Amino acid sequence: MRPVQPGLFGLEPSLPEGFRYQPDLIPPDQERELVRRFAELPFAAFEFREYVGKRRIVSYGSKYDFSRERLISTEAIPSFLLPLRERVASFAELAPAGLQQVLVTEYAAGAAIGWHRDKPVFEEVVGVSLLSPCIFRLRRDTGSGWERASLTLEPRSAYLLAGPSRTKWEHSIPAVSSLRYSVTFRTMRAVWG
Ligand SMILES: O=C(O)CCC(=O)C(=O)O
C-alpha cells in the first residue's frame, strides 16, 4: 500500500505537514519474530522525575536522561533490529546509519503516552507499531486554541514525524486495549557553533 501524506490534492484527511504513514511496513512473520526477541530485552518502567509510567522501555544507541536533561550513551543497537532500521529508513527516505537512537516501548493494556514533543536533541522520528492498534493524536497550539488531528496506527505500520509535525505539533497515544509495542528510531539534530 502506498504511504499516506497529508493534504495531497485535498483528498486525504488533514494530517500535519511532514507527517507520513505507511500501513503494512513489515509482514506478520517479521512482527512475530520481533515480539519474540523483545522477551530477551531488559525493559524498565518509564520514569520521569517522581512519575513512574505504566509503559516499559529500553533504549539503544543513546538515551535521554530526564533527571540530568541530557543524552547519554547506551548499548549499541542489537543486530536483530538492523533489518527493521533498513526498512524504516527506506520508508522515511533517510540514511539507515543516521537513525542512531532506538527506543523499544512496551504498552501493556491500559498504558498510554501523554502529550509531548520529542526532545530537541533529536531530529526526525520514525515509529513502527506492533500488535495492538492504537490512536495516534496530534495537536498544535494556534494561539487561539488547539488544532487537532488523529489516525489509527495499525499493527505493522510506520509513521514519520518530520518538519512541522515534529517541531510544531505534540503527539500522544491514549490507553491501549491490549499489548502494543513500538520501535521508534531517531536521527540526531546537528549541533552548530
Ligand atoms: O509508541 C509510539 O509510537 C510513540 C512513542 C513516543 O511518542 C515517544 O517515545 O516519545
The ligand as a Gaussian input file, in Angstrom:
#p B3LYP/6-31G(d) Opt

LIG

0 1
 O        4.661000       4.485000      20.842000
 C        4.740000       5.327000      19.957000
 O        4.514000       5.084000      18.757000
 C        5.074000       6.763000      20.335000
 C        6.278000       6.855000      21.218000
 C        6.608000       8.280000      21.593000
 O        5.885000       9.194000      21.317000
 C        7.826000       8.539000      22.351000
 O        8.512000       7.597000      22.774000
 O        8.156000       9.725000      22.563000

